[in-house]
Amino acid sequence: MKPADQDFVDLTDAQKKARRSRSIALGLALAALVVIFYVTTLVKFGPSILDRSF
């Protein structure tokens, strides 16, 4: 089946706005999770993370 033969759905402006809002919320949640993991790692290792002697 060629792409020209497929049926596409046209989104209303409200649906586009809702999709964008969900995408932004998901991106912010992902960024917050990354920050939480980063801070947790720093807290777990504490000052020893700066000690690079092996």
CYANA upper distance limits for C-alpha pairs under 8 A (distance plus 0.5 A):
  1 MET  CA      5 ASP  CA      6.99
  1 MET  CA      6 GLN  CA      8.04
  2 LYS  CA      6 GLN  CA      7.58
 11 LEU  CA     15 GLN  CA      6.27
 11 LEU  CA     16 LYS  CA      6.72
 12 THR  CA     16 LYS  CA      6.77
 13 ASP  CA     17 LYS  CA      6.63
 14 ALA  CA     18 ALA  CA      6.62
 15 GLN  CA     19 ARG  CA      6.56
 16 LYS  CA     20 ARG  CA      6.65
 17 LYS  CA     21 SER  CA      6.61
 18 ALA  CA     22 ARG  CA      6.69
 19 ARG  CA     23 SER  CA      6.66
 20 ARG  CA     24 ILE  CA      6.67
 21 SER  CA     25 ALA  CA      6.63
 22 ARG  CA     26 LEU  CA      6.52
 23 SER  CA     27 GLY  CA      6.61
 24 ILE  CA     28 LEU  CA      6.64
 25 ALA  CA     29 ALA  CA      6.60
 26 LEU  CA     30 LEU  CA      6.65
 27 GLY  CA     31 ALA  CA      6.66
 28 LEU  CA     32 ALA  CA      6.56
 29 ALA  CA     33 LEU  CA      6.69
 30 LEU  CA     34 VAL  CA      6.82
 31 ALA  CA     35 VAL  CA      6.79
 32 ALA  CA     36 ILE  CA      6.62
 33 LEU  CA     37 PHE  CA      6.70
 34 VAL  CA     38 TYR  CA      6.63
 35 VAL  CA     39 VAL  CA      6.56
 36 ILE  CA     40 THR  CA      6.46
 37 PHE  CA     41 THR  CA      6.60
 38 TYR  CA     42 LEU  CA      6.84
 39 VAL  CA     43 VAL  CA      6.62
 40 THR  CA     44 LYS  CA      6.49
 41 THR  CA     45 PHE  CA      6.73
 42 LEU  CA     46 GLY  CA      6.20
 42 LEU  CA     49 ILE  CA      7.87
 45 PHE  CA     49 ILE  CA      6.03
 47 PRO  CA     51 ASP  CA      7.96
